[in-house]
Amino acid sequence: MNTTTAMQNGKAENKIWLGSYPTRVPSRLGDARETSLAELLAKSCATYRDRTAFSSMGKSLTFRDLDTATRRVAGWLQSKGLVKGDRVAVMMPNVLQNPVAVYGILRAGLVVVNVNPLYTPRELQHQLKDSGAKAIFVMENFAHTVEHCLAETDLEHVIVTKMGDMLGPKGLLVNLVVKHVKKMVPDWSIPGAVPFKSILSGGAEMRLQPVQISANDVAFLQYTGGTTGVSKGATLTHGNLIANKDQLLLWLEVIFDKRKRPEQLTLLCALPLYHIFALTVNSLIGVAMGGNNILIANPRDMAGFIKEWKKHKVHIFPGLNTLFNGLMNHPDFTQVDFTELFLVLGGGMAVQRPVAERWHKLTGCPIAEGYGLSETSPVATANRLDRSEFTGTVGLPLPSTDIEIRDEAGNTMPIGDVGEICIRGPQVMLGYWQRPAETAQVMSPDGFFRTGDMGVMDEGGYTKIVDRKKDMILVSGFNVYPNEIEEVAAMHPGVLESAAVGVPDEHSGEAVKLFVVRKDPTLTEEELKQHCAENLTGYKRPRHIEFREELPKSNVGKILRKELRR
């Protein structure tokens, strides 16, 4: 049924990946199932009213509850004079208040600005000023950050929530422990701040006024460093997110050719919902399929995370390499029941083969690696979900998605040659918020987004990430890609995790330096260098090795090579 040639803009284009597609997955999307995310939520709340939509700390929120709460949030925002297109920030971890705020904002026709709760005042101020946000929903633990930059922003409304606000009677105890026992709430003072709980009660009198939302209306400003490191908002429309949701639903269907579809899907949400990966793959997919998302507020607490996992029969778990690795190195992880687990999605960073193979052996469920960015809502490619082998690639372009490997001049590279990964599809952003010059730098005249990632496509249409342009190491004129060095290091049983960077070298321009966290405290530099010599050609071998207790990571768990280059 699939063909390797498709028509685009009136001319035939070779799409070799279609020959590798699962038989029943179409090459193109049909008509969108919904016009907006508000319509998606309303439809799911009507269809799955009595099912649990989100769970957190033992408390469940049904679709009926979600419908009521989001209507109240939306009605309250409208009552304060916010109108379609106004931006509202959300600054909180994975608690029940997060999806309630996000979907409430969307139902009011407003734009969500997702904020990392661990931002410094400087970082938060930039994002709030750049987006022009008029309101912010913030967890009390981080209200002091808002206070410190409030005067320099356009904020008119600050809504503050406490950790236990939606946990019922036990929420009072949770709030007491968080503030007075664990001392997790720094002092703050914001005159006029509104308690989140008062919106859920007072919003009952504020009826949601219908808003006409089209696929072209902006839904999210998803801030990212992009390819230059300057934080800017990827402007994602309702149509972008609906398209990516529809693409993923088509991709998921092949799983149920070989196994019975559960009565209700259970998704484990350990990645933060303010991150585009969890936002789409957990929240949107969960809502669309009537699934229950188990929210993990602090995945760095591995013992607590695993304890929560053990309470549920999890079907779907999106994660990333460092999270998979960390879980497997915790002694309690072997006590988890994996019998219902059928889909583990790896993204955010390269999944290393040793980690993937160990995971498959331990859990019985393979990791299906995919690829995407904030600018692509996020998923652009994914491995087939009806196969168990780890390919070492990020898979095939999703339906209606085109991938080209291009050189600096924009020419398409031959199959097997390394170049920049460029993406075209309905999930690609409108551009960077109010930054036409930077948008022009990354969007080609024929509609491809230049990712800044270096990759190669094989004859089957599978793409392999080689590395970010800026992370590439140049040794005596030869390109060295950190991912390859790190994957070889991960093969050594004494290595927990590692990161490779380039450092100045008077002889070769740059040399490879490897930062390593040991799993075996007796591992020596000589032993690891010997291991690398056995698996890497001369110029790729680490010249310097530095052992550390931990590596710098983003809040999502991505290793920050730029911090190691300083």
VEXDREN-2710 file (C-alpha; in Angstrom, 1 decimal):
% VEXDREN-2710
k/r/px/py/pz
1/MET/0.0/0.0/0.0
2/ASN/2.9/2.4/0.8
3/THR/4.9/3.8/-2.0
4/THR/8.4/5.3/-1.9
5/THR/7.4/8.2/-4.0
6/ALA/4.9/10.9/-3.0
7/MET/3.6/14.1/-4.6
8/GLN/4.5/17.4/-2.8
9/ASN/3.9/20.8/-4.2
10/GLY/3.3/19.3/-7.6
11/LYS/6.6/17.4/-7.9
12/ALA/7.6/13.8/-7.1
13/GLU/9.8/13.4/-4.1
14/ASN/11.6/10.2/-3.0
15/LYS/10.5/9.2/0.4
16/ILE/12.5/6.0/1.0
17/TRP/11.2/5.6/4.6
18/LEU/7.7/4.7/3.4
19/GLY/9.1/1.3/2.3
20/SER/9.9/0.6/5.9
21/TYR/6.5/1.7/7.3
22/PRO/4.2/-0.7/9.1
23/THR/1.7/-1.9/6.5
24/ARG/-1.4/-0.4/8.1
25/VAL/0.1/3.0/8.9
26/PRO/-0.8/5.6/6.2
27/SER/1.9/7.9/4.8
28/ARG/-0.2/11.0/5.3
29/LEU/-2.6/12.3/7.9
30/GLY/-6.2/12.5/7.1
31/ASP/-8.5/15.3/8.3
32/ALA/-7.7/16.5/11.8
33/ARG/-9.8/14.8/14.5
34/GLU/-10.3/18.1/16.3
35/THR/-9.8/21.7/15.5
36/SER/-8.3/22.7/18.9
37/LEU/-7.0/21.3/22.1
38/ALA/-10.0/22.8/23.9
39/GLU/-12.2/20.7/21.6
40/LEU/-10.1/17.6/22.3
41/LEU/-10.5/18.1/26.1
42/ALA/-14.3/18.6/25.8
43/LYS/-14.7/15.5/23.7
44/SER/-12.6/13.3/26.0
45/CYS/-14.3/14.6/29.1
46/ALA/-17.7/13.8/27.6
47/THR/-16.6/10.3/26.5
48/TYR/-14.6/9.2/29.5
49/ARG/-16.4/11.1/32.3
50/ASP/-16.0/8.5/35.1
51/ARG/-12.4/7.4/34.2
52/THR/-9.4/8.7/36.0
53/ALA/-7.5/11.3/33.9
54/PHE/-4.6/12.2/36.3
55/SER/-3.3/10.7/39.5
56/SER/-0.9/12.3/42.0
57/MET/0.2/11.2/45.5
58/GLY/-2.7/8.8/45.9
59/LYS/-5.4/11.3/44.7
60/SER/-7.3/10.8/41.4
61/LEU/-8.8/13.4/39.1
62/THR/-11.6/12.0/36.9
63/PHE/-12.4/13.4/33.4
64/ARG/-15.6/14.8/35.0
65/ASP/-13.4/16.5/37.7
66/LEU/-11.1/17.8/35.0
67/ASP/-14.0/19.2/33.0
68/THR/-15.4/21.1/36.0
69/ALA/-12.0/22.4/37.2
70/THR/-10.8/23.6/33.8
71/ARG/-14.1/25.4/33.2
72/ARG/-13.7/27.2/36.4
73/VAL/-10.1/28.2/35.7
74/ALA/-11.1/29.4/32.2
75/GLY/-14.1/31.3/33.5
76/TRP/-12.1/33.0/36.2
77/LEU/-9.4/34.1/33.7
78/GLN/-12.0/35.5/31.3
79/SER/-13.7/37.4/34.2
80/LYS/-10.4/39.2/34.8
81/GLY/-10.4/40.7/31.4
82/LEU/-8.0/38.3/29.7
83/VAL/-9.0/37.9/26.0
84/LYS/-8.2/35.4/23.3
85/GLY/-4.4/35.3/22.5
86/ASP/-3.3/36.7/25.9
87/ARG/-0.4/34.7/27.4
88/VAL/-0.5/33.0/30.8
89/ALA/2.5/31.3/32.4
90/VAL/2.4/28.0/34.3
91/MET/5.3/27.4/36.7
92/MET/4.8/24.2/38.6
93/PRO/6.0/20.5/38.7
94/ASN/3.9/17.4/38.0
95/VAL/0.9/17.9/40.4
96/LEU/-2.8/17.8/39.6
97/GLN/-3.0/21.6/39.4
98/ASN/-0.7/21.6/36.4
99/PRO/-3.1/20.0/33.8
100/VAL/-6.0/21.9/35.4
101/ALA/-4.3/25.2/34.8
102/VAL/-3.0/24.3/31.4
103/TYR/-6.2/23.0/30.0
104/GLY/-8.2/25.9/31.7
105/ILE/-6.0/28.4/30.0
106/LEU/-6.5/26.7/26.6
107/ARG/-10.3/26.5/27.1
108/ALA/-10.3/30.3/27.6
109/GLY/-8.6/30.8/24.2
110/LEU/-5.4/31.9/25.9
111/VAL/-1.8/30.9/25.2
112/VAL/0.2/28.7/27.7
113/VAL/3.7/29.8/28.5
114/ASN/5.4/26.8/30.1
115/VAL/8.0/27.7/32.7
116/ASN/10.7/25.6/34.4
117/PRO/10.0/25.9/38.2
118/LEU/13.7/25.9/38.9
119/TYR/14.4/29.1/36.8
120/THR/16.4/31.8/38.5
121/PRO/14.7/35.3/38.7
122/ARG/16.8/36.4/35.7
123/GLU/15.7/33.5/33.6
124/LEU/12.1/33.8/34.6
125/GLN/12.1/37.6/34.0
126/HIS/13.4/37.1/30.4
127/GLN/10.7/34.5/29.6
128/LEU/7.8/36.6/31.1
129/LYS/9.0/39.8/29.4
130/ASP/9.6/38.1/26.1
131/SER/6.2/36.4/26.1
132/GLY/4.3/39.4/27.6
133/ALA/2.5/37.0/30.0
134/LYS/-0.3/38.8/31.9
135/ALA/-0.8/36.1/34.5
136/ILE/1.1/33.2/36.1
137/PHE/0.1/30.1/37.9
138/VAL/3.0/29.2/40.3
139/MET/3.6/26.6/43.0
140/GLU/4.2/28.3/46.3
141/ASN/7.7/26.8/46.6
142/PHE/8.7/29.0/43.7
143/ALA/6.7/32.2/44.4
144/HIS/9.8/33.9/45.8
145/THR/11.3/33.8/42.3
146/VAL/8.2/35.5/40.8
147/GLU/8.4/38.1/43.6
148/HIS/12.0/39.0/42.7
149/CYS/11.2/39.8/39.0
150/LEU/7.6/40.9/39.3
151/ALA/8.2/44.6/38.8
152/GLU/10.0/44.0/35.5
153/THR/7.2/42.1/33.9
154/ASP/3.7/42.6/32.5
155/LEU/2.1/40.3/35.0
156/GLU/-1.3/41.5/36.3
157/HIS/-2.4/38.4/38.1
158/VAL/-0.4/35.9/40.2
159/ILE/-2.2/32.7/41.2
160/VAL/-0.4/30.7/43.9
161/THR/-1.0/27.0/44.6
162/LYS/0.3/24.8/47.4
163/MET/1.5/21.3/46.9
164/GLY/-1.6/19.7/48.5
165/ASP/-4.3/22.0/47.1
166/MET/-6.0/19.2/45.1
167/LEU/-5.2/16.2/47.4
168/GLY/-8.4/16.4/49.5
169/PRO/-8.2/16.3/53.3
170/LYS/-4.6/15.0/53.4
171/GLY/-3.6/18.0/51.4
172/LEU/-3.5/20.1/54.6
173/LEU/-0.9/17.7/56.1
174/VAL/1.1/17.7/52.9
175/ASN/1.2/21.5/52.9
176/LEU/2.2/21.5/56.5
177/VAL/5.1/19.1/55.9
178/VAL/6.3/20.8/52.8
179/LYS/6.4/24.2/54.4
180/HIS/7.3/23.6/58.0
181/VAL/9.0/20.2/58.2
182/LYS/10.9/20.0/54.9
183/LYS/11.3/23.8/54.7
184/MET/10.7/23.8/50.9
185/VAL/8.9/27.1/50.7
186/PRO/11.1/30.2/50.9
187/ASP/9.5/33.3/52.3
188/TRP/7.6/35.4/49.7
189/SER/5.3/38.3/49.6
190/ILE/3.2/39.2/46.5
191/PRO/0.4/41.7/47.3
192/GLY/-2.9/40.7/45.6
193/ALA/-1.8/37.1/44.9
194/VAL/-4.8/34.8/44.4
195/PRO/-5.0/31.3/46.0
196/PHE/-5.5/28.6/43.4
197/LYS/-8.2/27.0/45.7
198/SER/-10.3/30.1/45.6
199/ILE/-10.4/30.0/41.8
200/LEU/-11.7/26.4/41.9
201/SER/-14.5/27.5/44.3
202/GLY/-15.1/31.0/43.1
203/GLY/-14.8/30.1/39.4
204/ALA/-18.0/28.2/39.8
205/GLU/-19.8/31.5/39.4
206/MET/-17.7/32.5/36.4
207/ARG/-19.2/30.8/33.5
208/LEU/-16.9/29.9/30.6
209/GLN/-17.8/32.1/27.6
210/PRO/-17.5/30.2/24.3
211/VAL/-14.4/31.1/22.3
212/GLN/-13.9/30.3/18.6
213/ILE/-10.5/28.6/18.4
214/SER/-9.0/27.7/15.1
215/ALA/-6.2/25.3/14.2
216/ASN/-4.0/28.3/13.3
217/ASP/-4.4/30.0/16.7
218/VAL/-1.4/29.9/19.1
219/ALA/-1.7/27.3/21.9
220/PHE/1.8/27.3/23.5
221/LEU/4.9/29.4/23.6
222/GLN/7.4/26.6/24.3
223/TYR/10.7/28.2/25.3
224/THR/13.9/26.7/24.0
225/GLY/17.6/27.5/23.5
226/GLY/17.1/26.3/19.9
227/THR/20.2/26.2/17.8
228/THR/21.8/29.4/19.2
229/GLY/21.3/29.2/22.9
230/VAL/19.2/32.3/23.2
231/SER/16.0/31.4/25.0
232/LYS/13.1/32.0/22.6
233/GLY/9.5/30.9/22.4
234/ALA/8.7/28.2/19.8
235/THR/5.2/29.3/18.7
236/LEU/3.0/26.2/18.6
237/THR/-0.5/26.3/17.3
238/HIS/-3.5/24.1/18.2
239/GLY/-3.1/22.6/14.8
240/ASN/0.6/21.7/15.5
241/LEU/-0.3/19.9/18.7
242/ILE/-3.4/18.2/17.3
243/ALA/-1.4/17.0/14.2
244/ASN/1.4/15.5/16.4
245/LYS/-1.2/13.8/18.6
246/ASP/-2.9/12.3/15.5
247/GLN/0.5/11.2/14.1
248/LEU/1.3/9.4/17.4
249/LEU/-2.1/7.8/17.6
250/LEU/-1.6/6.3/14.1
251/TRP/1.9/5.1/15.1
252/LEU/0.6/3.6/18.3
253/GLU/-2.1/1.5/16.7
254/VAL/0.3/-1.2/15.4
255/ILE/0.9/-2.3/19.0
256/PHE/-2.6/-3.6/19.3
257/ASP/-2.2/-5.9/16.3
258/LYS/-0.3/-8.3/18.6
259/ARG/-1.8/-7.6/22.0
260/LYS/-5.2/-6.8/23.5
261/ARG/-6.0/-3.2/24.0
262/PRO/-6.3/-2.4/27.8
263/GLU/-9.6/-1.2/29.0
264/GLN/-7.9/1.9/30.1
265/LEU/-4.3/2.9/29.4
266/THR/-2.0/3.8/32.3
267/LEU/0.8/6.2/31.5
268/LEU/3.7/7.0/33.8
269/CYS/4.6/10.7/33.7
270/ALA/8.0/11.2/35.3
271/LEU/9.2/13.9/32.8
272/PRO/8.0/17.4/33.7
273/LEU/4.8/18.5/32.0
274/TYR/6.3/21.9/31.2
275/HIS/8.6/20.0/28.8
276/ILE/7.2/19.4/25.3
277/PHE/7.9/15.6/25.4
278/ALA/5.7/15.0/28.4
279/LEU/3.2/17.6/27.4
280/THR/2.4/15.8/24.1
281/VAL/3.3/12.1/24.7
282/ASN/1.9/11.9/28.2
283/SER/-0.8/14.6/28.6
284/LEU/-2.2/14.9/25.1
285/ILE/-2.0/11.2/24.3
286/GLY/-3.4/10.3/27.7
287/VAL/-6.4/12.7/27.3
288/ALA/-7.1/11.7/23.7
289/MET/-7.1/7.9/24.6
290/GLY/-8.9/8.3/27.9
291/GLY/-5.8/7.2/29.8
292/ASN/-4.7/7.7/33.4
293/ASN/-1.5/9.7/33.8
294/ILE/0.4/8.9/37.0
295/LEU/2.2/12.2/37.8
296/ILE/5.6/12.0/39.4
297/ALA/6.4/15.3/41.1
298/ASN/10.1/14.5/41.8
299/PRO/11.6/11.7/39.7
300/ARG/15.0/12.4/41.2
301/ASP/13.7/10.7/44.3
302/MET/14.3/7.3/42.7
303/ALA/13.1/5.4/45.8
304/GLY/9.8/7.4/45.9
305/PHE/9.4/7.1/42.2
306/ILE/9.8/3.4/42.1
307/LYS/7.5/3.0/45.2
308/GLU/4.8/4.8/43.2
309/TRP/5.4/2.7/40.1
310/LYS/4.9/-0.4/42.1
311/LYS/1.3/0.6/42.9
312/HIS/0.3/0.6/39.3
313/LYS/0.2/-1.7/36.2
314/VAL/1.9/0.8/33.8
315/HIS/1.5/0.4/30.1
316/ILE/3.3/3.4/28.6
317/PHE/6.5/5.1/30.0
318/PRO/8.2/7.9/28.2
319/GLY/11.7/8.7/29.5
320/LEU/15.2/9.4/28.5
321/ASN/18.6/7.7/28.8
322/THR/19.7/9.1/32.2
323/LEU/16.3/8.2/33.7
324/PHE/16.4/4.7/32.4
325/ASN/20.0/4.3/33.6
326/GLY/19.2/5.7/37.0
327/LEU/16.2/3.5/37.5
328/MET/18.1/0.3/36.6
329/ASN/20.9/1.2/39.0
330/HIS/18.5/1.4/42.0
331/PRO/18.1/-1.8/43.9
332/ASP/14.3/-1.5/44.3
333/PHE/13.7/-1.4/40.5
334/THR/13.8/-5.2/40.1
335/GLN/10.7/-5.4/42.4
336/VAL/8.5/-3.6/39.8
337/ASP/5.9/-5.7/37.9
338/PHE/6.6/-5.1/34.2
339/THR/4.0/-7.6/32.9
340/GLU/1.7/-4.9/31.5
341/LEU/4.4/-2.6/30.2
342/PHE/4.3/-2.6/26.4
343/LEU/5.7/0.8/25.3
344/VAL/8.8/2.6/26.5
345/LEU/9.6/5.7/24.5
346/GLY/13.1/7.2/24.6
347/GLY/13.7/10.8/23.6
348/GLY/15.3/14.1/24.8
349/MET/18.8/12.7/24.2
350/ALA/20.4/9.7/22.6
351/VAL/19.5/6.4/24.1
352/GLN/22.7/4.4/24.5
353/ARG/22.7/0.8/23.2
354/PRO/24.1/-0.7/26.4
355/VAL/21.3/1.0/28.4
356/ALA/18.7/-0.1/25.9
357/GLU/19.8/-3.7/25.9
358/ARG/20.0/-3.9/29.7
359/TRP/16.6/-2.3/30.0
360/HIS/15.0/-4.8/27.6
361/LYS/16.6/-7.7/29.4
362/LEU/15.5/-6.4/32.8
363/THR/11.9/-5.3/32.0
364/GLY/11.1/-7.4/28.9
365/CYS/10.0/-4.3/27.1
366/PRO/12.3/-2.6/24.5
367/ILE/12.9/1.1/24.3
368/ALA/11.6/2.7/21.1
369/GLU/13.7/5.7/20.4
370/GLY/12.3/8.7/18.7
371/TYR/13.3/12.3/17.9
372/GLY/11.9/15.7/18.1
373/LEU/12.3/19.2/19.4
374/SER/10.2/21.9/21.0
375/GLU/9.9/23.4/17.5
376/THR/8.2/20.2/16.2
377/SER/5.6/19.7/18.9
378/PRO/7.8/17.6/19.5
379/VAL/7.9/14.2/17.7
380/ALA/9.2/14.1/14.2
381/THR/10.5/10.5/13.9
382/ALA/10.0/7.2/15.8
383/ASN/11.0/3.6/15.5
384/ARG/8.4/1.1/14.6
385/LEU/6.5/-0.1/17.7
386/ASP/5.9/-3.6/16.4
387/ARG/9.6/-4.5/16.6
388/SER/11.7/-5.3/19.6
389/GLU/15.2/-4.8/18.4
390/PHE/17.1/-1.7/19.3
391/THR/18.0/0.0/16.0
392/GLY/20.4/2.6/17.3
393/THR/18.5/5.1/15.2
394/VAL/15.7/7.5/16.0
395/GLY/13.5/5.7/13.5
396/LEU/11.3/6.8/10.6
397/PRO/9.5/10.1/9.9
398/LEU/5.9/10.1/11.2
399/PRO/3.0/10.4/8.7
400/SER/3.0/13.6/6.8
401/THR/6.5/14.4/7.9
402/ASP/9.5/14.8/5.6
403/ILE/13.1/14.5/6.7
404/GLU/16.0/15.7/4.6
405/ILE/19.7/15.6/5.4
406/ARG/21.2/18.8/4.1
407/ASP/24.6/20.5/3.8
408/GLU/25.3/24.1/4.9
409/ALA/24.1/25.4/1.5
410/GLY/20.8/23.6/1.8
411/ASN/21.6/20.8/-0.7
412/THR/20.2/17.4/0.0
413/MET/23.0/14.9/1.0
414/PRO/23.3/11.5/-0.5
415/ILE/22.1/8.5/1.5
416/GLY/24.7/7.6/4.1
417/ASP/26.3/11.0/4.3
418/VAL/26.2/13.2/7.4
419/GLY/24.4/16.5/7.3
420/GLU/21.9/18.7/9.2
421/ILE/18.6/17.1/9.9
422/CYS/15.8/19.2/8.4
423/ILE/12.1/18.6/9.1
424/ARG/8.9/19.6/7.3
425/GLY/5.4/18.7/8.6
426/PRO/2.2/19.9/10.2
427/GLN/3.8/19.7/13.6
428/VAL/6.5/22.3/12.8
429/MET/6.1/25.6/14.7
430/LEU/5.0/28.9/13.1
431/GLY/8.3/30.4/14.1
432/TYR/10.0/31.9/17.1
433/TRP/7.8/34.3/19.1
434/GLN/8.4/37.9/17.8
435/ARG/11.8/37.0/16.3
436/PRO/11.4/37.1/12.5
437/ALA/15.2/37.2/11.9
438/GLU/15.9/34.1/14.0
439/THR/12.9/32.3/12.5
440/ALA/14.3/33.1/9.0
441/GLN/17.6/31.5/10.0
442/VAL/16.0/28.1/10.8
443/MET/13.2/27.9/8.3
444/SER/14.1/27.3/4.7
445/PRO/12.1/28.8/1.8
446/ASP/10.6/25.3/1.1
447/GLY/9.3/25.0/4.6
448/PHE/11.9/22.8/6.3
449/PHE/13.0/23.5/9.8
450/ARG/16.8/23.3/10.3
451/THR/17.3/21.5/13.5
452/GLY/21.0/22.2/14.2
453/ASP/21.4/18.4/14.7
454/MET/23.7/16.4/12.6
455/GLY/22.5/13.1/11.3
456/VAL/22.5/10.5/8.6
457/MET/19.7/8.5/6.9
458/ASP/20.2/4.9/5.7
459/GLU/18.7/3.2/2.8
460/GLY/15.7/2.1/4.8
461/GLY/14.8/5.7/5.7
462/TYR/16.0/5.4/9.3
463/THR/17.7/8.5/10.7
464/LYS/20.6/8.3/13.1
465/ILE/21.5/11.3/15.2
466/VAL/25.3/11.9/15.1
467/ASP/25.3/15.0/17.3
468/ARG/24.5/18.7/17.7
469/LYS/26.6/20.9/15.5
470/LYS/27.9/22.9/18.5
471/ASP/28.9/19.7/20.4
472/MET/31.0/18.3/17.5
473/ILE/34.7/18.0/18.4
474/LEU/37.3/18.7/15.7
475/VAL/40.4/16.7/16.1
476/SER/43.1/17.3/13.5
477/GLY/40.5/18.0/10.9
478/PHE/38.4/15.0/11.8
479/ASN/34.9/15.2/13.2
480/VAL/34.4/13.5/16.5
481/TYR/30.8/13.1/17.8
482/PRO/30.4/12.9/21.6
483/ASN/27.5/10.5/21.4
484/GLU/29.8/7.8/20.0
485/ILE/32.4/8.3/22.7
486/GLU/29.8/8.2/25.4
487/GLU/28.2/5.1/24.0
488/VAL/31.5/3.3/24.0
489/ALA/32.1/4.4/27.6
490/ALA/28.7/3.1/28.6
491/MET/29.8/-0.4/27.4
492/HIS/32.2/-0.6/30.3
493/PRO/30.6/-2.1/33.4
494/GLY/32.4/0.3/35.7
495/VAL/30.8/3.4/34.1
496/LEU/27.5/4.8/35.4
497/GLU/27.3/7.7/33.0
498/SER/29.6/10.0/31.0
499/ALA/29.9/13.1/28.9
500/ALA/32.4/13.9/26.2
501/VAL/33.5/17.4/25.2
502/GLY/36.3/19.0/23.2
503/VAL/39.1/20.8/24.9
504/PRO/41.8/23.0/23.3
505/ASP/44.9/21.0/22.3
506/GLU/48.1/22.6/20.8
507/HIS/48.8/19.7/18.6
508/SER/45.4/18.7/17.2
509/GLY/43.3/21.8/17.7
510/GLU/40.9/20.0/20.0
511/ALA/41.2/16.8/22.0
512/VAL/38.5/14.6/23.6
513/LYS/37.9/14.9/27.3
514/LEU/35.6/12.4/29.0
515/PHE/33.8/13.2/32.3
516/VAL/32.8/10.0/34.0
517/VAL/30.7/9.0/37.0
518/ARG/31.9/5.6/38.2
519/LYS/29.6/2.7/39.0
520/ASP/32.7/0.8/40.1
521/PRO/34.7/3.0/42.5
522/THR/37.9/1.0/41.6
523/LEU/37.7/1.9/37.9
524/THR/40.9/3.7/36.9
525/GLU/41.8/6.1/34.1
526/GLU/44.2/3.6/32.6
527/GLU/41.6/0.9/32.5
528/LEU/39.0/3.1/30.9
529/LYS/41.5/4.4/28.3
530/GLN/42.3/0.9/27.4
531/HIS/38.7/0.1/26.9
532/CYS/38.3/3.1/24.7
533/ALA/41.4/2.1/22.7
534/GLU/39.8/-1.2/22.0
535/ASN/36.7/0.3/20.6
536/LEU/37.6/3.7/19.1
537/THR/40.1/4.7/16.4
538/GLY/43.0/6.9/17.5
539/TYR/41.7/10.4/17.1
540/LYS/38.4/9.6/18.8
541/ARG/40.0/8.3/22.0
542/PRO/39.7/10.4/25.1
543/ARG/43.0/12.2/25.8
544/HIS/41.8/13.3/29.2
545/ILE/39.5/11.5/31.7
546/GLU/38.0/13.2/34.7
547/PHE/36.0/11.3/37.4
548/ARG/33.2/13.2/39.1
549/GLU/30.5/12.4/41.6
550/GLU/27.8/13.7/39.3
551/LEU/27.4/15.4/36.0
552/PRO/25.5/18.7/35.5
553/LYS/22.0/18.1/34.1
554/SER/18.9/20.1/33.1
555/ASN/15.7/19.6/35.2
556/VAL/14.6/17.1/32.6
557/GLY/17.8/15.1/33.2
558/LYS/19.7/15.9/30.0
559/ILE/23.4/16.1/30.6
560/LEU/24.7/19.7/30.0
561/ARG/27.9/19.4/28.0
562/LYS/28.1/23.2/27.8
563/GLU/28.6/23.3/31.6
564/LEU/31.5/20.9/31.3
565/ARG/33.2/22.9/28.6
566/ARG/33.6/26.0/30.9
END
